[in-house]
Amino acid sequence: MAVEVLWSDQAKKTYAGNIAYLEEHWTGTEISKFILRAQYVVLNIENNPELYSYSGKKKKIRKAVINKRVTLYYSFRKSKGQVILLSFWNNYMDDKKRKF
């Protein structure tokens, strides 16, 4: 079942922030790997939104690991056939600040 994937402003901001960090500290190869992995995960979510587990902090929020540094949090609205990407969370940040 393919669903519509929507990017929240926060998801756009945190995705861009992760890319900016990689541009400063890593090579083009790592950036390409991150982008490809993120696209792969979003495609998986689009085709099977219930594939990944719940986040644990909030009901109905799911998490998908992009790599050991970044986790994508998203919400699946089954009745609307939509997935909303919420945030690309840097796992090295203080977990207490995470809303999901």
PyMOL commands that set and color helices and strands:
alter all, ss='L'
color gray80, all
select helices_A, chain A and resi 9-25+28-47+95-97
alter helices_A, ss='H'
color red, helices_A
select strands_A, chain A and resi 4-7+61-67+70-77+82-90
alter strands_A, ss='S'
color yellow, strands_A
deselect
rebuild
show_as cartoon
